[in-house]
């Protein structure tokens, strides 16, 4: 299953009752901006999911800067938006791909079978002159079943075990900029460096102008990693790791997981080493 869909394929499905557009626009540091942009205009019928209110939980001592949300609360949000387990979901953000990819990963973790990211995001849709409006849709409430898909989730304990044992069948991938990975600079977190044993694959390299690169280019980007191995992806807080998750799956990697707490969770344990 591909996680990516282009606007041309979606346009004929715009009025389908079996599809739900999920607007995930957000700006770090300006938390109300995404909702404001959604209220101004969005794809017709789209519902809004906020990174910090819906797709993340409250920050605590451990869990990172964008920990998993309370799943029962998220379940209620999905039901209020009329989403069932059989609803085809298409997530989009402003165009950088990270917030929509976070949604796609999270719904995959819930066990949702049909969730995709709109390639190019809302910016590409709007630039093409495709339909937009500012009405706030209402849908009949539904029942949603969570069936956790642990195949896409890497726990803190799993990553800790990797650093201690360095198994040959696991690759840990850091998705942040090289300077943060190397510990040369760290603008956000309290410590600089990376989780021991991780390799660096910058998440923005899987995208060009908001579009995911072609399968062959994505395969080339990860050509130094064996497809037979289990891949655990992380970033600073589990958001920008998500495009790398999508890209690895598109490139043909079968065993890909996200460490959702990521580096900000790792360093919340004082005794954990960094390289």
Backbone as CSV, one residue per row, in Angstrom:
resi,resn,N_x,N_y,N_z,CA_x,CA_y,CA_z,C_x,C_y,C_z
1,UNK,0.829,-1.196,0.000,0.000,0.000,0.000,0.866,1.249,0.000
2,UNK,0.574,2.160,-0.892,1.286,3.425,-0.919,0.651,4.396,0.076
3,UNK,1.488,5.172,0.742,1.016,6.192,1.678,0.806,7.541,0.982
4,UNK,1.124,7.642,-0.288,1.131,8.925,-0.972,0.077,8.925,-2.085
5,UNK,-0.648,10.039,-2.219,-1.610,10.169,-3.297,-1.526,11.584,-3.847
6,UNK,-1.661,11.730,-5.161,-1.553,13.067,-5.749,-2.933,13.688,-5.946
7,UNK,-2.949,14.976,-6.120,-4.194,15.740,-6.172,-5.067,15.352,-7.357
8,UNK,-4.448,14.963,-8.464,-5.228,14.605,-9.656,-6.108,13.381,-9.399
9,UNK,-5.606,12.439,-8.605,-6.399,11.250,-8.292,-7.513,11.568,-7.300
10,UNK,-7.292,12.581,-6.481,-8.268,12.912,-5.447,-9.427,13.753,-5.955
11,UNK,-9.166,14.580,-6.934,-10.193,15.531,-7.382,-11.522,14.854,-7.702
12,UNK,-11.538,13.727,-8.441,-12.834,13.096,-8.745,-13.526,12.513,-7.505
13,UNK,-12.780,12.362,-6.405,-13.331,11.744,-5.195,-13.782,12.772,-4.168
14,UNK,-13.762,14.038,-4.546,-13.977,15.122,-3.598,-15.318,15.027,-2.883
15,UNK,-16.340,14.577,-3.559,-17.675,14.521,-2.965,-18.037,13.130,-2.435
16,UNK,-17.074,12.217,-2.416,-17.352,10.860,-1.949,-17.592,10.845,-0.441
17,UNK,-18.602,10.096,-0.026,-18.883,9.946,1.405,-17.917,8.975,2.082
18,UNK,-17.135,8.277,1.279,-16.240,7.253,1.819,-14.834,7.769,2.073
19,UNK,-14.608,9.053,1.871,-13.279,9.629,2.046,-13.381,10.844,2.969
20,UNK,-12.375,11.011,3.802,-12.355,12.180,4.674,-10.998,12.866,4.575
21,UNK,-11.010,14.132,4.199,-9.784,14.931,4.179,-9.494,15.429,5.600
22,UNK,-8.245,15.311,6.003,-7.838,15.677,7.357,-6.768,16.759,7.277
23,UNK,-7.151,17.965,7.637,-6.269,19.127,7.563,-5.374,19.139,8.802
24,UNK,-4.064,19.057,8.593,-3.102,18.974,9.695,-2.135,20.153,9.699
25,UNK,-2.534,21.266,9.115,-1.629,22.410,9.070,-1.275,22.887,10.479
26,UNK,-0.018,23.264,10.647,0.475,23.669,11.969,1.757,24.461,11.793
27,UNK,2.023,25.332,12.754,3.304,26.047,12.769,3.894,25.963,14.164
28,UNK,5.072,25.381,14.273,5.744,25.329,15.562,6.030,26.751,16.035
29,UNK,5.719,27.019,17.281,5.923,28.351,17.834,4.736,29.275,17.652
30,UNK,3.835,28.913,16.748,2.605,29.702,16.539,1.445,28.693,16.540
31,UNK,1.121,28.137,17.698,0.228,26.975,17.752,-1.182,27.195,17.234
32,UNK,-1.662,28.440,17.202,-3.025,28.680,16.727,-3.084,28.943,15.221
33,UNK,-1.931,29.034,14.577,-1.901,29.415,13.164,-2.592,28.386,12.272
34,UNK,-2.358,27.112,12.540,-2.942,26.080,11.689,-4.450,26.099,11.705
35,UNK,-5.034,26.204,12.895,-6.491,26.251,12.993,-7.035,27.495,12.318
36,UNK,-6.320,28.617,12.475,-6.745,29.860,11.841,-6.737,29.735,10.316
37,UNK,-5.702,29.090,9.789,-5.615,28.883,8.343,-6.731,27.966,7.859
38,UNK,-7.034,26.940,8.640,-8.130,26.033,8.292,-9.458,26.788,8.259
39,UNK,-9.699,27.637,9.278,-10.950,28.395,9.321,-11.078,29.337,8.131
40,UNK,-9.947,29.819,7.650,-9.962,30.750,6.515,-10.340,30.041,5.222
41,UNK,-9.735,28.922,4.948,-10.105,28.099,3.796,-9.420,26.736,3.890
42,UNK,-10.071,25.745,3.278,-9.559,24.371,3.328,-10.227,23.569,2.203
43,UNK,-9.786,22.359,2.026,-10.420,21.476,1.044,-11.848,21.192,1.511
44,UNK,-12.833,21.282,0.636,-14.229,21.072,1.051,-14.422,19.751,1.795
45,UNK,-15.095,19.848,2.932,-15.378,18.657,3.734,-14.282,18.270,4.697
46,UNK,-13.147,18.961,4.644,-12.015,18.598,5.496,-12.310,18.892,6.959
47,UNK,-11.745,18.067,7.833,-11.818,18.274,9.278,-10.416,18.580,9.785
48,UNK,-10.317,19.216,10.938,-9.021,19.704,11.401,-8.468,18.888,12.566
49,UNK,-7.177,18.557,12.461,-6.450,17.887,13.531,-5.234,18.728,13.902
50,UNK,-5.151,19.106,15.165,-4.076,19.949,15.668,-2.919,19.074,16.162
51,UNK,-1.688,19.402,15.756,-0.527,18.606,16.158,-0.446,18.451,17.670
52,UNK,-0.596,19.550,18.400,-0.353,19.513,19.840,-1.594,19.186,20.658
53,UNK,-2.785,19.422,20.113,-4.011,19.122,20.845,-4.576,17.746,20.517
54,UNK,-4.375,17.291,19.288,-4.987,16.039,18.832,-3.981,14.930,18.543
55,UNK,-2.847,15.283,17.946,-1.874,14.278,17.484,-0.718,14.102,18.454
56,UNK,-0.762,14.791,19.589,0.243,14.665,20.645,-0.453,14.768,21.989
57,UNK,0.211,14.249,23.025,-0.297,14.379,24.373,0.457,15.454,25.137
58,UNK,0.067,15.728,26.383,0.761,16.723,27.205,2.216,16.312,27.464
59,UNK,3.097,17.278,27.451,4.513,17.018,27.732,4.665,16.675,29.211
60,UNK,5.391,15.593,29.474,5.652,15.153,30.835,7.160,14.972,31.020
61,UNK,7.556,14.343,32.114,8.991,14.157,32.373,9.618,13.335,31.256
62,UNK,8.962,12.254,30.879,9.422,11.399,29.790,8.368,11.383,28.686
63,UNK,8.779,10.941,27.512,7.851,10.859,26.381,8.161,11.818,25.259
64,UNK,9.053,12.785,25.511,9.449,13.704,24.454,8.552,14.924,24.353
65,UNK,8.904,15.789,23.394,8.186,17.049,23.227,6.838,16.901,22.535
66,UNK,6.649,15.824,21.801,5.358,15.542,21.172,5.012,14.066,21.407
67,UNK,4.682,13.731,22.652,4.393,12.324,22.974,3.090,11.847,22.339
68,UNK,2.866,10.549,22.409,1.608,10.004,21.903,0.421,10.675,22.593
69,UNK,-0.646,10.925,21.852,-1.854,11.464,22.487,-2.563,10.376,23.284
70,UNK,-3.492,10.793,24.128,-4.375,9.834,24.771,-5.244,9.196,23.685
71,UNK,-5.114,7.900,23.513,-5.762,7.255,22.366,-7.277,7.236,22.480
72,UNK,-7.799,7.201,23.688,-9.259,7.236,23.831,-9.812,8.604,23.440
73,UNK,-9.042,9.672,23.728,-9.460,11.013,23.321,-9.413,11.156,21.802
74,UNK,-8.345,10.629,21.196,-8.245,10.666,19.736,-9.362,9.845,19.100
75,UNK,-9.681,8.716,19.691,-10.785,7.885,19.212,-12.086,8.698,19.189
76,UNK,-12.327,9.453,20.254,-13.522,10.285,20.310,-13.538,11.349,19.236
77,UNK,-12.379,11.904,18.935,-12.283,12.921,17.879,-12.615,12.296,16.523
78,UNK,-12.079,11.131,16.241,-12.362,10.446,14.989,-13.854,10.154,14.863
79,UNK,-14.458,9.715,15.951,-15.891,9.394,15.930,-16.734,10.648,15.732
80,UNK,-16.327,11.747,16.349,-17.070,12.994,16.189,-16.999,13.520,14.768
81,UNK,-15.934,13.167,14.050,-15.779,13.569,12.653,-16.399,12.555,11.685
82,UNK,-17.129,11.577,12.219,-17.811,10.618,11.366,-16.887,9.623,10.690
83,UNK,-15.735,9.386,11.292,-14.734,8.485,10.694,-14.914,7.081,11.265
84,UNK,-14.977,6.105,10.380,-15.011,4.703,10.780,-13.707,4.033,10.362
85,UNK,-13.572,2.779,10.716,-12.378,2.032,10.332,-12.279,1.834,8.828
86,UNK,-13.394,1.987,8.128,-13.403,1.797,6.676,-13.315,3.105,5.899
87,UNK,-13.276,4.233,6.572,-13.174,5.519,5.890,-11.766,5.701,5.320
88,UNK,-11.686,6.070,4.059,-10.382,6.400,3.462,-9.976,7.789,3.950
89,UNK,-8.798,7.896,4.535,-8.337,9.158,5.099,-7.209,9.733,4.247
90,UNK,-7.299,11.023,3.964,-6.246,11.729,3.237,-5.821,12.924,4.076
91,UNK,-4.591,12.887,4.562,-4.073,13.965,5.401,-3.264,14.938,4.558
92,UNK,-3.384,16.216,4.899,-2.547,17.214,4.239,-2.123,18.267,5.242
93,UNK,-1.002,18.917,4.957,-0.558,20.063,5.750,-0.261,21.197,4.783
94,UNK,0.515,22.171,5.244,0.774,23.317,4.387,1.636,23.009,3.186
95,UNK,2.343,21.879,3.235,3.180,21.499,2.104,4.522,20.924,2.495
96,UNK,4.912,21.022,3.785,6.229,20.474,4.142,6.169,18.972,4.369
97,UNK,4.999,18.424,4.595,4.829,16.976,4.665,4.956,16.362,6.046
98,UNK,5.523,17.076,7.023,5.810,16.441,8.306,4.557,16.224,9.156
99,UNK,3.646,17.194,9.164,2.462,17.080,10.024,1.467,16.071,9.447
100,UNK,1.289,16.096,8.146,0.418,15.103,7.511,1.000,13.703,7.677
101,UNK,2.317,13.590,7.590,2.961,12.282,7.762,2.814,11.788,9.192
102,UNK,2.882,12.716,10.157,2.642,12.345,11.559,1.252,11.750,11.703
103,UNK,0.250,12.383,11.095,-1.111,11.863,11.140,-1.176,10.469,10.517
104,UNK,-0.556,10.316,9.354,-0.603,9.028,8.648,0.036,7.930,9.479
105,UNK,1.193,8.232,10.098,1.831,7.223,10.955,0.939,6.890,12.144
106,UNK,0.400,7.925,12.793,-0.406,7.710,13.988,-1.633,6.861,13.688
107,UNK,-2.303,7.151,12.578,-3.470,6.339,12.224,-3.070,4.919,11.848
108,UNK,-1.890,4.758,11.249,-1.386,3.410,10.983,-1.157,2.663,12.282
109,UNK,-0.663,3.373,13.284,-0.458,2.765,14.600,-1.789,2.349,15.225
110,UNK,-2.838,3.144,14.990,-4.166,2.774,15.492,-4.735,1.563,14.765
111,UNK,-4.107,1.191,13.642,-4.571,0.054,12.868,-5.429,0.421,11.682
112,UNK,-5.478,1.728,11.333,-6.300,2.147,10.196,-5.685,1.616,8.902
113,UNK,-6.537,1.092,8.036,-6.042,0.391,6.853,-5.841,1.286,5.634
114,UNK,-6.503,2.435,5.593,-6.434,3.268,4.382,-6.204,4.719,4.779
115,UNK,-4.953,5.099,4.905,-4.605,6.480,5.231,-3.454,6.910,4.331
116,UNK,-3.590,8.089,3.742,-2.588,8.569,2.802,-2.268,10.040,3.069
117,UNK,-1.142,10.471,2.500,-0.710,11.864,2.566,-0.903,12.495,1.192
118,UNK,-1.519,13.676,1.169,-1.685,14.401,-0.089,-0.341,14.972,-0.510
119,UNK,0.188,14.490,-1.612,1.496,14.932,-2.086,1.435,16.410,-2.467
120,UNK,2.358,17.192,-1.920,2.371,18.615,-2.205,1.545,19.438,-1.238
121,UNK,0.673,18.780,-0.475,-0.095,19.456,0.546,-1.104,20.461,0.021
122,UNK,-1.591,21.266,0.943,-2.630,22.237,0.605,-2.119,23.309,-0.356
123,UNK,-0.860,23.676,-0.214,-0.311,24.721,-1.091,-0.415,24.305,-2.557
124,UNK,-0.092,23.050,-2.842,-0.138,22.558,-4.210,-1.580,22.462,-4.701
125,UNK,-2.476,22.015,-3.819,-3.907,21.914,-4.168,-4.475,23.289,-4.521
126,UNK,-4.188,24.267,-3.682,-4.737,25.607,-3.876,-4.134,26.280,-5.102
127,UNK,-2.838,26.096,-5.293,-2.166,26.699,-6.446,-2.730,26.176,-7.758
128,UNK,-3.185,24.923,-7.731,-3.758,24.328,-8.942,-5.163,24.851,-9.232
129,UNK,-5.715,25.646,-8.330,-7.061,26.167,-8.535,-8.148,25.167,-8.212
130,UNK,-7.811,24.131,-7.435,-8.795,23.119,-7.063,-9.751,23.691,-6.002
131,UNK,-10.921,23.064,-5.819,-11.943,23.628,-4.935,-11.477,23.814,-3.489
132,UNK,-11.864,24.937,-2.894,-11.651,25.206,-1.486,-12.904,25.902,-0.953
133,UNK,-13.107,25.872,0.343,-14.173,26.663,0.956,-13.823,26.908,2.416
134,UNK,-14.707,27.575,3.135,-14.455,27.855,4.545,-15.598,27.388,5.438
135,UNK,-16.451,26.522,4.922,-17.547,25.997,5.742,-17.008,24.933,6.694
136,UNK,-17.633,24.824,7.861,-17.211,23.840,8.863,-18.164,22.654,8.798
137,UNK,-17.704,21.535,8.282,-18.599,20.398,8.056,-19.019,19.732,9.364
138,UNK,-20.185,19.109,9.326,-20.661,18.302,10.445,-21.006,16.916,9.921
139,UNK,-20.617,15.904,10.699,-20.844,14.524,10.281,-21.536,13.757,11.408
140,UNK,-22.360,12.761,11.051,-22.965,11.923,12.090,-21.886,11.168,12.866
141,UNK,-22.058,11.069,14.157,-21.088,10.374,14.999,-21.037,8.884,14.650
142,UNK,-19.877,8.304,14.794,-19.670,6.898,14.432,-19.005,6.154,15.594
143,UNK,-18.757,4.884,15.374,-17.958,4.074,16.303,-16.638,3.745,15.633
144,UNK,-15.551,3.876,16.374,-14.222,3.584,15.832,-13.529,2.586,16.745
145,UNK,-12.953,1.556,16.142,-12.234,0.526,16.898,-10.731,0.724,16.749
146,UNK,-10.042,0.791,17.861,-8.578,0.852,17.831,-8.026,-0.569,17.883
147,UNK,-7.200,-0.894,16.915,-6.541,-2.202,16.846,-5.051,-1.943,16.643
148,UNK,-4.335,-1.692,17.725,-2.965,-1.203,17.644,-2.075,-2.064,16.754
149,UNK,-1.344,-1.382,15.894,-0.408,-2.022,14.975,1.005,-1.796,15.508
150,UNK,1.464,-2.705,16.355,2.765,-2.550,17.004,3.925,-2.649,16.011
151,UNK,3.644,-3.079,14.793,4.700,-3.221,13.786,5.292,-1.889,13.361
152,UNK,4.609,-0.781,13.668,5.132,0.537,13.269,5.621,1.353,14.463
153,UNK,5.613,0.761,15.641,5.936,1.480,16.882,7.174,0.894,17.549
154,UNK,8.130,1.758,17.874,9.336,1.345,18.616,9.315,2.006,19.977
155,UNK,9.338,1.218,21.021,9.298,1.746,22.379,10.673,2.257,22.817
156,UNK,10.678,3.023,23.890,11.937,3.457,24.490,12.798,2.248,24.848
157,UNK,12.167,1.222,25.410,12.909,0.027,25.814,13.574,-0.644,24.621
158,UNK,12.904,-0.634,23.483,13.470,-1.218,22.263,14.730,-0.454,21.845
159,UNK,14.669,0.868,21.885,15.817,1.684,21.492,16.935,1.545,22.511
160,UNK,16.591,1.500,23.782,17.596,1.301,24.824,18.328,-0.017,24.621
161,UNK,17.568,-1.061,24.296,18.180,-2.359,24.037,19.118,-2.324,22.845
162,UNK,18.742,-1.566,21.829,19.618,-1.424,20.663,20.955,-0.809,21.053
163,UNK,20.926,0.244,21.854,22.178,0.928,22.216,23.078,0.043,23.064
164,UNK,22.479,-0.873,23.817,23.278,-1.742,24.682,23.848,-2.942,23.928
165,UNK,23.073,-3.464,22.979,23.454,-4.721,22.330,23.915,-4.576,20.886
166,UNK,23.552,-3.473,20.242,23.901,-3.206,18.846,23.634,-4.410,17.925
167,UNK,22.404,-4.897,17.872,22.094,-6.043,17.012,22.285,-5.699,15.536
168,UNK,22.744,-6.672,14.772,23.025,-6.446,13.355,21.774,-6.302,12.502
169,UNK,20.640,-6.753,13.029,19.422,-6.744,12.212,18.573,-5.495,12.419
170,UNK,19.076,-4.490,13.149,18.344,-3.250,13.391,19.209,-2.063,12.983
171,UNK,18.587,-1.091,12.308,19.257,0.166,11.970,18.469,1.300,12.606
172,UNK,19.156,2.141,13.367,18.542,3.302,13.995,18.853,4.532,13.146
173,UNK,17.812,5.241,12.719,17.966,6.361,11.788,17.563,7.674,12.453
174,UNK,18.502,8.615,12.505,18.261,9.970,13.011,17.884,10.857,11.823
175,UNK,16.717,11.523,11.911,16.185,12.278,10.781,16.518,13.766,10.811
176,UNK,17.288,14.201,11.797,17.540,15.633,11.967,18.695,16.127,11.093
177,UNK,18.880,17.457,11.103,19.969,18.068,10.355,21.312,17.548,10.864
178,UNK,22.305,17.536,9.972,23.614,16.996,10.304,24.245,17.681,11.507
179,UNK,24.083,19.000,11.621,24.707,19.719,12.735,24.106,19.303,14.079
180,UNK,22.834,19.000,14.074,22.216,18.520,15.317,22.631,17.083,15.592
181,UNK,22.654,16.269,14.557,23.093,14.878,14.695,24.521,14.813,15.236
182,UNK,25.396,15.656,14.714,26.792,15.653,15.134,27.013,16.339,16.481
183,UNK,26.002,17.051,16.974,26.159,17.755,18.235,26.868,19.087,18.099
184,UNK,26.986,19.579,16.867,27.646,20.869,16.638,26.776,22.006,17.147
185,UNK,25.462,21.860,16.961,24.532,22.854,17.493,23.234,22.159,17.885
186,UNK,22.554,22.710,18.863,21.270,22.154,19.300,20.369,23.302,19.755
187,UNK,19.466,23.738,18.870,18.634,24.908,19.172,17.427,24.631,20.054
188,UNK,17.104,23.363,20.300,15.853,23.051,20.982,16.061,22.244,22.265
189,UNK,16.748,21.132,22.149,16.870,20.214,23.277,18.047,20.555,24.192
190,UNK,18.020,19.996,25.395,18.982,20.360,26.437,20.363,19.746,26.210
191,UNK,20.439,18.704,25.441,21.716,18.068,25.134,21.898,18.024,23.626
192,UNK,23.152,17.978,23.190,23.465,17.920,21.757,24.075,16.573,21.412
193,UNK,23.813,16.115,20.202,24.359,14.843,19.748,23.251,13.925,19.276
194,UNK,23.544,12.627,19.250,22.541,11.671,18.787,22.570,10.410,19.644
195,UNK,21.550,9.595,19.486,21.482,8.315,20.196,22.608,7.422,19.677
196,UNK,23.375,6.808,20.569,24.510,5.984,20.130,24.118,4.925,19.105
197,UNK,24.904,4.861,18.031,24.700,3.862,16.991,23.817,4.295,15.846
198,UNK,23.217,5.484,15.952,22.304,5.941,14.898,23.070,6.449,13.684
199,UNK,22.464,6.267,12.506,22.968,6.862,11.272,22.089,8.064,10.941
200,UNK,22.592,8.969,10.128,21.883,10.212,9.839,21.288,10.202,8.431
201,UNK,19.965,10.401,8.354,19.262,10.521,7.079,18.276,11.688,7.198
202,UNK,18.697,12.853,6.735,17.896,14.068,6.875,16.540,13.919,6.197
203,UNK,15.485,14.219,6.925,14.128,13.981,6.428,13.783,14.820,5.207
204,UNK,14.323,16.019,5.102,13.963,16.878,3.970,14.508,16.354,2.640
205,UNK,15.454,15.427,2.692,16.026,14.902,1.453,15.099,13.928,0.732
206,UNK,14.017,13.536,1.375,13.062,12.651,0.693,11.984,13.450,-0.031
207,UNK,12.062,14.790,0.077,11.058,15.667,-0.514,11.707,16.683,-1.436
208,UNK,10.936,17.164,-2.406,11.370,18.269,-3.246,10.147,19.143,-3.524
209,UNK,10.223,20.387,-3.111,9.097,21.331,-3.259,7.803,20.773,-2.683
210,UNK,7.912,20.107,-1.542,6.737,19.582,-0.872,6.221,18.262,-1.397
211,UNK,6.867,17.715,-2.409,6.463,16.440,-2.991,7.474,15.353,-2.623
212,UNK,6.988,14.169,-2.317,7.889,13.056,-2.087,8.574,12.681,-3.402
213,UNK,9.836,12.351,-3.308,10.579,11.945,-4.492,10.062,10.612,-5.021
214,UNK,10.414,10.319,-6.252,9.987,9.070,-6.878,10.619,7.880,-6.164
215,UNK,9.996,6.721,-6.336,10.430,5.515,-5.648,11.912,5.230,-5.872
216,UNK,12.363,5.371,-7.103,13.764,5.075,-7.407,14.713,6.021,-6.678
217,UNK,14.321,7.285,-6.546,15.145,8.257,-5.829,15.159,7.969,-4.335
218,UNK,14.036,7.544,-3.810,13.975,7.188,-2.393,14.815,5.952,-2.119
219,UNK,14.789,5.000,-3.021,15.625,3.811,-2.863,17.106,4.184,-2.873
220,UNK,17.476,5.130,-3.733,18.862,5.584,-3.794,19.257,6.293,-2.498
221,UNK,18.324,7.039,-1.921,18.594,7.769,-0.685,18.929,6.832,0.469
222,UNK,18.302,5.645,0.459,18.514,4.664,1.528,19.291,3.441,1.042
223,UNK,20.070,3.614,-0.018,20.732,2.464,-0.645,21.779,1.805,0.245
224,UNK,22.255,2.502,1.263,23.263,1.925,2.155,22.634,1.173,3.322
225,UNK,21.311,1.021,3.306,20.606,0.283,4.355,19.938,-0.936,3.728
226,UNK,20.145,-2.095,4.323,19.543,-3.319,3.810,18.046,-3.332,4.055
227,UNK,17.282,-3.712,3.049,15.827,-3.764,3.187,15.368,-4.918,4.072
228,UNK,16.267,-5.833,4.375,15.907,-6.962,5.231,15.941,-6.596,6.709
229,UNK,16.512,-5.441,7.014,16.677,-5.085,8.421,15.472,-4.313,8.962
230,UNK,15.340,-4.326,10.272,14.320,-3.531,10.938,14.849,-2.108,11.091
231,UNK,14.042,-1.130,10.685,14.465,0.262,10.725,13.674,0.991,11.807
232,UNK,14.376,1.656,12.700,13.743,2.495,13.711,14.137,3.934,13.422
233,UNK,13.132,4.783,13.177,13.381,6.163,12.797,13.041,7.085,13.964
234,UNK,13.876,8.096,14.174,13.555,9.104,15.175,14.016,10.465,14.688
235,UNK,13.609,11.506,15.428,14.042,12.885,15.135,14.173,13.583,16.479
236,UNK,13.750,14.835,16.580,13.796,15.518,17.858,12.614,15.171,18.741
237,UNK,11.414,15.092,18.128,10.209,14.855,18.925,9.193,13.946,18.256
238,UNK,9.599,13.222,17.209,8.700,12.262,16.585,7.823,12.816,15.485
239,UNK,8.066,14.057,15.057,7.263,14.650,13.986,7.978,14.528,12.642
240,UNK,9.187,15.080,12.538,9.889,15.043,11.248,10.503,13.676,10.949
241,UNK,10.412,12.743,11.886,10.760,11.356,11.565,9.719,10.748,10.628
242,UNK,8.498,11.301,10.667,7.383,10.695,9.937,7.564,10.696,8.422
243,UNK,8.060,11.781,7.789,8.307,11.697,6.345,9.334,10.618,5.988
244,UNK,10.332,10.415,6.843,11.283,9.330,6.582,10.605,7.976,6.689
245,UNK,9.679,7.828,7.632,8.896,6.593,7.730,8.146,6.343,6.430
246,UNK,7.437,7.370,5.945,6.685,7.246,4.691,7.623,6.901,3.539
247,UNK,8.757,7.606,3.467,9.697,7.414,2.360,10.293,6.015,2.368
248,UNK,10.634,5.510,3.540,11.185,4.159,3.641,10.163,3.117,3.193
249,UNK,8.909,3.297,3.576,7.871,2.372,3.136,7.685,2.441,1.626
250,UNK,7.719,3.659,1.062,7.590,3.803,-0.384,8.767,3.192,-1.119
251,UNK,9.936,3.206,-0.479,11.145,2.645,-1.094,11.188,1.122,-1.014
252,UNK,10.232,0.526,-0.317,10.155,-0.926,-0.275,10.625,-1.563,1.017
253,UNK,10.939,-0.766,2.027,11.324,-1.321,3.322,10.065,-1.785,4.051
254,UNK,10.086,-3.012,4.529,8.887,-3.600,5.122,8.810,-3.400,6.628
255,UNK,9.950,-3.352,7.296,9.961,-3.326,8.761,10.452,-1.962,9.242
256,UNK,9.537,-0.998,9.288,9.884,0.384,9.646,9.042,0.814,10.839
257,UNK,9.706,1.380,11.831,9.034,1.836,13.038,9.491,3.247,13.374
258,UNK,8.684,3.960,14.157,9.083,5.259,14.680,9.223,5.169,16.194
259,UNK,10.332,5.691,16.685,10.502,5.910,18.120,9.887,7.268,18.398
260,UNK,8.644,7.280,18.867,7.861,8.501,18.896,8.405,9.516,19.903
261,UNK,9.008,9.048,20.976,9.599,9.984,21.930,10.830,10.673,21.387
262,UNK,11.562,9.949,20.541,12.729,10.454,19.830,13.795,11.025,20.766
263,UNK,14.662,11.890,20.236,15.822,12.355,20.993,15.422,13.093,22.267
264,UNK,14.311,13.843,22.218,13.888,14.588,23.407,13.455,13.649,24.532
265,UNK,12.955,12.469,24.199,12.651,11.476,25.222,13.935,10.806,25.697
266,UNK,14.811,10.459,24.770,16.057,9.773,25.113,16.859,10.553,26.158
267,UNK,16.986,11.839,25.964,17.808,12.634,26.879,17.067,13.001,28.167
268,UNK,15.769,12.649,28.258,15.050,12.889,29.512,15.483,11.917,30.595
269,UNK,16.180,10.860,30.198,16.773,9.923,31.145,18.239,10.321,31.323
270,UNK,18.574,10.844,32.481,19.861,11.474,32.709,21.054,10.572,32.418
271,UNK,20.906,9.274,32.637,22.029,8.362,32.482,22.262,7.917,31.043
272,UNK,21.336,8.257,30.141,21.497,7.807,28.755,22.652,8.555,28.079
273,UNK,23.536,7.830,27.415,24.650,8.488,26.723,24.193,9.071,25.394
274,UNK,24.941,10.058,24.890,24.743,10.584,23.550,26.099,10.576,22.857
275,UNK,26.072,10.475,21.546,27.315,10.547,20.752,27.331,11.853,20.004
